[in-house]
Amino acid sequence: MPRKMRTLFYSSDDWNIMETALLRASKKLNRSKDHVHTDRLARRVMIFFDRGLVDPDAIASAAVNQELLISDIAALRSSARPSNS
């Protein structure tokens, strides 16, 4: 079943909420705005906003939790790979 899509247009208020959430999430992760995974974090923020979260703190917390899980999974995958020595 296809996922229900939100409108393709965001208001200025919507963008402000998402930007605030992204900045807070980046701060919690001790990352600069130029971090290699900022785009991935921004997509997480937008997904949570599209799913109905509108509180920047709630969005930031959820995005941070997922980002930490993604980082943990990537670390586990890289440590599980056999070395080519």
Salt bridges, closest charged atoms under 4 A:
ASP14 OD2 - ARG6 NH2 3.53
ASP50 OD1 - ARG6 NE 3.93
ASP57 OD1 - ARG24 NH1 2.84
GLU67 OE2 - ARG31 NH2 3.12
GLU67 OE2 - ARG40 NH2 2.43
